[in-house]
Structures are given as C-alpha cells and as structure tokens.
Amino acid sequence: MACIEGIGSRFPKQLSARSPKLRIYEGLFLLNEGIDRVVALLRTMGEFPFADKDSVQCAVVEIEEVRCDMNADFTEHLADSERFDEGH
C-alpha cells in the first residue's frame, strides 16, 4: 500500500524505510520545482504596470543563483556518493 509523504510531495512512498539518497534527489526536485514557481510568479508580477521591472529581474537572478549553488553543492556530494556506491 502506498501513501503520500511530505508537504506537497506527489511521490508514492512504500511504508518501508526510504533511501537517504532518494530523499536528497526528491528534495532537489522539490526545490527546483518550487523555484520555478517563484520565478514564474515574479515574472507575472513584473508585468504589472507599477512593477519595477529591474527590481523583479534582480530578484529572479538572485533566486536563480541560490538554485545553482544548492544544485551544485548537492550534486557534487551525490556524484561522490554514487561513485563510491558504484565501486561496491
């Protein structure tokens, strides 16, 4: 029997223990999905007549920088872990 775990998670979960690696991949997916939503919202708000388009664009750039930093940090760690696991 599968259930849904986590806030807003659409991933089915078996009731048995989950892999820590799976949680990291899922977390990265959810992070990127959330950032996509925030960026889309900011771009929509940037279309308002009174919006400071430069400010909105700066916010988008800063958010994308955070995304890149987090993705790089986690995927570097994951790559090391995957290579270690591959050797076993």
SULWO-V407355 format. One record per residue. N is the residue number from 0. RES is the residue in one small letter. D_CENTER is the distance of its C-alpha to the mean C-alpha in Angstrom with 2 decimals. Layout:
n=<N N>
res=<RES RES>
d_center=<D_CENTER D_CENTER>
//
This chain:
n=<0 1 2 3 4 5 6 7 8 9 10 11 12 13 14 15 16 17 18 19 20 21 22 23 24 25 26 27 28 29 30 31 32 33 34 35 36 37 38 39 40 41 42 43 44 45 46 47 48 49 50 51 52 53 54 55 56 57 58 59 60 61 62 63 64 65 66 67 68 69 70 71 72 73 74 75 76 77 78 79 80 81 82 83 84 85 86 87>
res=<m a c i e g i g s r f p k q l s a r s p k l r i y e g l f l l n e g i d r v v a l l r t m g e f p f a d k d s v q c a v v e i e e v r c d m n a d f t e h l a d s e r f d e g h>
d_center=<27.04 23.31 21.57 18.20 16.49 14.04 13.41 12.72 12.00 13.88 14.26 17.92 18.84 22.17 23.98 24.38 22.33 18.89 18.02 16.17 14.61 13.43 11.78 9.88 8.89 8.11 6.08 3.96 4.37 4.20 1.84 2.71 5.34 6.12 6.52 8.48 10.45 11.29 12.41 14.38 15.93 16.95 18.48 20.34 21.57 22.68 25.09 27.04 30.45 30.29 26.78 26.78 25.00 24.88 23.22 20.56 20.00 19.88 17.20 15.06 15.81 14.99 11.53 10.97 12.58 10.29 7.28 9.92 11.20 8.36 7.76 11.56 12.30 10.54 11.68 15.06 15.49 14.56 17.00 19.64 19.21 19.44 22.51 24.05 23.64 25.04 28.10 28.89>
//
